[in-house]
Amino acid sequence: MIELENIRLHLEPKGDRVGNSDLEFTGWVVADRPIAAVWLPEAKSIRLTTGERPDVRRVFPDRIALGFAGKCPADAIGSNGLRLAVQLGEQIVEVEHPVPGALSKPPFVERIAAALQLGCWRLRERFATDSAARFGWVLRRHLLARSLRGGFFQRHHADALLADFASALPEARFLQIGANDGLTGDPLYPLLQRPGTRWRGVLVEPVAHLFAQLSERHGHNPALRLEQAAIAESNGTTLIHRLAVAPSDSLWLDQIPSLDPGLLRQNAEQFGQMDAAIVREEVSCYTVATLLRHHMMNRLDLLVIDAEGMDWRILRQFDLRELEPQLILYEHQHLTAEARGEAHQFLVHFNYGWAETPEGDTLAWRLP
């Protein structure tokens, strides 16, 4: 996200740009004044499609939001990224938003061989007799595609793998630690809403008002169990820290509670809230072993952790050899380099491959 002259602009590439192919993208801009237009000054003949973004308005309730989408030819992308122009009344603001570099196109013979291999695996996936075997072929497809990209792995690649995982395992068992309100920034929400998805799982959230929203969203689903607690290294109670927010504040400020007050303050500074008041709530806390025993979970297909800096301290409590989750998703952006390295060694020890996204998440998969 780029902040400049009272506007915030975010651009999201759609898929990968290979060689000299065009860049397809979506994005949004928010401002404190009406937004008259968004366009590409380096490609004036290209028109962007614009429309409302109610999801962005939820994040910035006191701002005006406009979504946009389009396609830009490779020769209109500068060395510093894609230049966009935003008109606010009589004022025009130009912004350069970084975009991923174009991927090298593999040699022709390699592309043909990969296409044949992918086609074969899709057939085997289609006719697999059980969900575990089906996902095995799904995983092979995604790992081959990653190899062809030179190891490049972004959030949309993780989302694509999660979506195919949901198709392959429509009755998956999952555990989500740090479920928040069950919607905002939640990678599982769109999967749980898909027709045919019959997942069973436990969603854990310690903050009272977020847990209330989570209950309102998922409490009617008998296949989902909700737990209001923090996951820590001992059972009992602990303090969780959050910002005191007003209804007009950005929704993002309500999404960063943490057991670590220093990390909360650090995140608040990134949003320009250096002096924001901090609210401390006493919450129940359990170890992973207690949580699993309480919900009688002895096997998992998917483990998701989003615990604002506590992710490694939670992940290392799991016996992955016993639970054998096919996929693990956790947030690494608040971890130290040492903790990230320890988490990687932990995954490799239990026979998992992994990839970090530049957006701050790590996705790990159980190797066949």
For each residue, the residues with C-beta under 8 A, 3 or more apart:
1: 8 9 10
2: 8 9 10 95 96 97
3: 7 8
4: 7 9 93 95
5: 93
6: 31 32 33
7: 3 4 29 30 31 86 88 93 95
8: 1 2 3 29 30 31 60 63
9: 1 2 4 27 28 29 30 84 86 95 97
10: 1 2 27 28 29 97
11: 25 26 27 82 84 97 99
12: 25 26 27 156
13: 16 17 23 24 25 99 100 156
14: 24 25 26 156
15: 24 156
16: 13 100 103 149 152
17: 13 21 22 23 74 99 100 102 103
18: 21 102 103 104 105
19: 102 103 104 105
20: 74 102
21: 17 18 74 102
22: 17 71 72 73 74
23: 13 17 71 72 74 77 82 99
24: 13 14 15 70 71
25: 11 12 13 14 69 70 71 72 82 99
26: 11 12 14 67 68 69
27: 9 10 11 12 67 68 69 84 97
28: 9 10 53 56 65 66 67 68
29: 7 8 9 10 35 38 65 66 68 86
30: 7 8 9 56 60 63 64 65 66
31: 6 7 8 34 35 63 64 86 88
32: 6 62 63 64
33: 6 64 88 89
34: 31 64 88 89
35: 29 31 38 64 66 86 87 88
36: 87 88 89
37: 50 85 86 87
38: 29 35 48 50 66 68 84 85 86 87
39: 44 46 47 48 84 85
40: 43 44 46 48 70 72 76 82 83 84 85
41: 44 83 84 85 94
42: 76 77 78 83
43: 40 46 72 73 76
44: 39 40 41
45:
46: 39 40 43 70 71 72 73 76
47: 39 70
48: 38 39 40 68 69 70
49: 68 69 70
50: 37 38 66 67 68
51: 66 67 68
52: 57 65 66 67
53: 28 56 57 65 66 67
54: 57 58
55: 58 59
56: 28 30 53 59 60 65 67
57: 52 53 54 60 61 63 65
58: 54 55 61 184 251
59: 55 56 184 250 251 252
60: 8 30 56 57 63 65 250 251
61: 57 58 247 248 249 250 251
62: 32 248 249
63: 8 30 31 32 57 60
64: 30 31 32 33 34 35
65: 28 29 30 52 53 56 57 60
66: 28 29 30 35 38 50 51 52 53
67: 26 27 28 50 51 52 53 56
68: 26 27 28 29 38 48 49 50 51
69: 25 26 27 48 49
70: 24 25 40 46 47 48 49
71: 22 23 24 25 46
72: 22 23 25 40 43 46 76 77 82
73: 22 43 46 76 77
74: 17 20 21 22 23 77 102
75:
76: 40 42 43 46 72 73 82
77: 23 42 72 73 74 81 82 99
78: 42 81 82 83 96
79:
80: 96 98
81: 77 78 96 97 98 99
82: 11 23 25 40 72 76 77 78 96 97 99
83: 40 41 42 78 94 95 96 97
84: 9 11 27 38 39 40 41 94 95 96 97
85: 37 38 39 40 41 92 93 94 95
86: 7 9 29 31 35 37 38 92 93 94 95
87: 35 36 37 38 91 92 93
88: 7 31 33 34 35 36 91 92 93
89: 33 34 36
90:
91: 87 88
92: 85 86 87 88
93: 4 5 7 85 86 87 88
94: 41 83 84 85 86
95: 2 4 7 9 83 84 85 86
96: 2 78 80 81 82 83 84
97: 2 9 10 11 27 81 82 83 84
98: 80 81
99: 11 13 17 23 25 77 81 82
100: 13 16 17 152 154
101:
102: 17 18 19 20 21 74
103: 16 17 18 19 149 150 152
104: 18 19 150
105: 18 19 111
106: 110 111 114 148
107: 110 111
108: 111 112
109: 112 113
110: 106 107 113 114 148
111: 105 106 107 108 114 115 148
112: 108 109 115 116
113: 109 110 116 117
114: 106 110 111 117 118 144 148
115: 111 112 118 119
116: 112 113 119 120
117: 113 114 120 121 144
118: 114 115 121 122 141 144 145
119: 115 116 122 123
120: 116 117 123 124
121: 117 118 124 125 137 140 141 144
122: 118 119 125 126 137 141
123: 119 120 126 127
124: 120 121 127 128 137
125: 121 122 128 134 137 138 141 168
126: 122 123
127: 123 124
128: 124 125 131 133 134 136 137
129: 133
130: 133 134
131: 128 134 135 168 169 170 171 172
132: 135 136 169 326
133: 128 129 130 136 137
134: 125 128 130 131 137 138 168 169
135: 131 132 138 139 164 165 168 169 326
136: 128 132 133 139 140 368
137: 121 122 124 125 128 133 134 140 141
138: 125 134 135 141 142 161 164 165 167 168
139: 135 136 142 143 161 326 365 368
140: 121 136 137 143 144 368
141: 118 121 122 125 137 138 144 145 164
142: 138 139 145 146 157 160 161 164
143: 139 140 146 147 353 365
144: 114 117 118 121 140 141 147 148
145: 118 141 142 148 149 157
146: 142 143 149 151 152 153 157 355
147: 143 144 150 151
148: 106 110 111 114 144 145
149: 16 103 145 146 152 153
150: 103 104 147
151: 146 147 355
152: 16 100 103 146 149 157
153: 146 149 157 158 355 356 357 363
154: 100 157 158 357 358 359
155: 158 159 357 359 361
156: 12 13 14 15 159 160
157: 142 145 146 152 153 154 160 161 355 357
158: 153 154 155 161 162 187 329 355 357 361 363
159: 155 156 162 163 187
160: 142 156 157 163 164
161: 138 139 142 157 158 164 165 327 363 365
162: 158 159 165 166 187 191 327 329
163: 159 160 166 167 191
164: 135 138 141 142 160 161 167 168
165: 135 138 161 162 168 169 172 302 326 327
166: 162 163 169 170 172 191 194 197 199
167: 138 163 164 170
168: 125 131 134 135 138 164 165
169: 131 132 134 135 165 166 172 301 326
170: 131 166 167 196 197 198 199
171: 131 198 199 200
172: 131 165 166 169 199 200 201 301 302
173: 199 200 201 297 299 300 301 302
174: 188 199 200 201 202 300 301 302 303 304
175: 201 202 204 291 297 300 302 303 304
176: 179 188 201 202 203 204 304 305 306
177: 204 231 304 305 306 307 314
178: 204 205 304 305 306 307 308
179: 176 182 186 203 204 205 214 226
180: 183 184 185 186 205 210 214 255 306
181: 184 186 205 210 213 214 217
182: 179 186 189 203 213 214 217 218
183: 180 186 189 213 217
184: 58 59 180 181 251 255
185: 180 255
186: 179 180 181 182 183 189
187: 158 159 162 190 191 304 329
188: 174 176 191 192 304
189: 182 183 186 192 193
190: 187 193 194
191: 162 163 166 187 188 194 197 199
192: 188 189 197 199 218 221 224
193: 189 190 197
194: 166 190 191 197
195:
196: 170
197: 166 170 191 192 193 194
198: 170 171 223
199: 166 170 171 172 173 174 191 192 223 224
200: 171 172 173 174 223 224
201: 172 173 174 175 176 223 224 225 302
202: 174 175 176 224 225 226 227 291 295 297
203: 176 179 182 214 218 224 225 226 227
204: 175 176 177 178 179 226 227 228 229 231 291
205: 178 179 180 181 210 211 214 226 227 228
206: 211 228 229 230 240 257 281 283 284 285
207: 210 211 240 242 257 281 283
208: 211 212 228 281 283
209: 212 213
210: 180 181 205 207 213 214 254 257
211: 205 206 207 208 214 215 226 228
212: 208 209 215 216
213: 181 182 183 209 210 216 217
214: 179 180 181 182 203 205 210 211 217 218 219 226
215: 211 212 218 219 226
216: 212 213 219
217: 181 182 183 213 214
218: 182 192 203 214 215 221 224 226
219: 214 215 216 226
220:
221: 192 218 224
222:
223: 198 199 200 201
224: 192 199 200 201 202 203 218 221
225: 201 202 203 295
226: 179 202 203 204 205 211 214 215 218 219
227: 202 203 204 205 291 294 295
228: 204 205 206 208 211 283 284
229: 204 206 283 284 285 286 291
230: 206 238 240 259 283 284 285 286
231: 177 204 285 286 287 288 291 307 310 314 317
232: 238 259 285 286 287 310
233: 287 313 317
234: 285 287
235: 285 286 287 290
236: 284 285
237: 282 283 284 285
238: 230 232 259 282 283 285
239: 259 280 281 282 283
240: 206 207 230 257 258 259 280 281 283
241: 257 258 259 260 261 264 278 279 280 281
242: 207 254 256 257 258 264 278 279 281
243: 253 254 256 264 268 273 276 277 278 279
244: 276 277 278 279
245: 249 253 254 276
246: 249
247: 61
248: 61 62
249: 61 62 245 246 253 254
250: 59 60 61 253 271
251: 58 59 60 61 184 254 255
252: 59 255 256 271
253: 243 245 249 250 256 268 271 273 276
254: 210 242 243 245 249 251
255: 180 184 185 251 252
256: 242 243 252 253 264 267 268 308
257: 206 207 210 240 241 242 264 308
258: 240 241 242 261 263 264 267 307 308 309 310
259: 230 232 238 239 240 241 307 308 309 310
260: 241 263 264 308 309 310
261: 241 258 264 265 278
262: 265 266
263: 258 260 266 267 308 309 334
264: 241 242 243 256 257 258 260 261 267 268 278 308
265: 261 262 268 269 274 278
266: 262 263 269 270
267: 256 258 263 264 270 271 308
268: 243 253 256 264 265 271 273 274 276
269: 265 266 272 273 274
270: 266 267
271: 250 252 253 267 268
272: 269
273: 243 253 268 269 276
274: 265 268 269
275:
276: 243 244 245 253 268 273
277: 243 244
278: 241 242 243 244 261 264 265
279: 241 242 243 244
280: 239 240 241
281: 206 207 208 239 240 241 242
282: 237 238 239
283: 206 207 208 228 229 230 237 238 239 240
284: 206 228 229 230 236 237
285: 206 229 230 231 232 234 235 236 237 238
286: 229 230 231 232 235 290 291 294
287: 231 232 233 234 235 290 291 317
288: 231 291 292 314 317 318
289: 292 293 317
290: 235 286 287 293 294
291: 175 202 204 227 229 231 286 287 288 294 295 297
292: 288 289 295 296 297 298 323
293: 289 290 296
294: 227 286 290 291
295: 202 225 227 291 292
296: 292 293
297: 173 175 202 291 292 300 323
298: 292 322 323
299: 173 323 324
300: 173 174 175 297 303 323 324 325
301: 169 172 173 174 325 326 327
302: 165 172 173 174 175 201 325 326 327 328 329
303: 174 175 300 318 323 325 327 328 329 330
304: 174 175 176 177 178 187 188 328 329 330
305: 176 177 178 311 314 315 328 329 330 331
306: 176 177 178 180 311 330 331
307: 177 178 231 258 259 310 311 314 331
308: 178 256 257 258 259 260 263 264 267 331 334
309: 258 259 260 263 334 335
310: 231 232 258 259 260 307 313 314
311: 305 306 307 314 315 330 331 332 334 335 343
312: 315 316 330 335 339 340 342 343
313: 233 310 316 317
314: 177 231 288 305 307 310 311 317 318
315: 305 311 312 318 328 330 343 346
316: 312 313 342 343 346
317: 231 233 287 288 289 313 314
318: 288 303 314 315 323
319: 322 323
320: 323 324 325 328 347 350 352
321: 324 350
322: 298 319
323: 292 297 298 299 300 303 318 319 320
324: 299 300 320 321 366
325: 300 301 302 303 320 328 366
326: 132 135 139 165 169 301 302 365 366
327: 161 162 165 301 302 303 363 364 365 366
328: 302 303 304 305 315 320 325 347 352 362 363 364 365
329: 158 162 187 302 303 304 305 361 362 363 364
330: 303 304 305 306 311 312 315 343 361 362 364
331: 305 306 307 308 311 334 360 361 362
332: 311 335 340 343 356 360 361 362
333: 359 360 361
334: 263 308 309 311 331
335: 309 311 312 332 339 340 343
336: 339 340
337: 340 341
338: 341 342
339: 312 335 336 342 343
340: 312 332 335 336 337 343 344 356 362
341: 337 338 344 345
342: 312 316 338 339 345 346
343: 311 312 315 316 330 332 335 339 340 346 347 362
344: 340 341 347 348 354
345: 341 342 348 349
346: 315 316 342 343 349 350
347: 320 328 343 344 350 352 353 354 364
348: 344 345 351 352 354
349: 345 346
350: 320 321 346 347
351: 348 366 367
352: 320 328 347 348 364 365 366 367
353: 143 347 364 365 367
354: 344 347 348 362 363 364 365
355: 146 151 153 157 158 362 363 364
356: 153 332 340 361 362
357: 153 154 155 157 158 360 361 362 363
358: 154
359: 154 155 333
360: 331 332 333 357
361: 155 158 329 330 331 332 333 356 357
362: 328 329 330 331 332 340 343 354 355 356 357
363: 153 158 161 327 328 329 354 355 357
364: 327 328 329 330 347 352 353 354 355
365: 139 143 161 326 327 328 352 353 354
366: 324 325 326 327 351 352
367: 351 352 353
368: 136 139 140
